Amino acid sequence: GGGGRGGSYHDFYSFAAVALMATSNGWTATVSMMVGPRMIVGTKAKEKANNALLLGLFAGLAVGSSFGTFVEQVFLEET
């Protein structure tokens, strides 16, 4: 038989991998948002740097989610 425990192990490893990536990406994004503008001299330049970081963050989220949806629709489509 197939056994009922195999799926739970797979789910655990999938959850652990997603949790690790979410934690590391969240930490990296937070640190870059805090440290990035501090490296720039001048108030106007800091505002521009902060806006550029924010634009990059949102663009990355949008492109990543769109790419994930594309991959799911094209390659993981169930018949």
Number of C-alpha atoms within 10 A of each C-alpha: 3 6 6 8 8 9 10 10 11 11 11 11 11 12 12 12 12 12 12 12 12 12 12 12 12 12 12 11 14 12 11 14 17 11 11 14 20 13 10 15 9 10 10 10 12 16 13 13 18 20 14 12 17 14 12 12 13 11 12 12 12 12 11 12 12 12 12 11 12 12 12 12 11 9 8 10 8 7 3
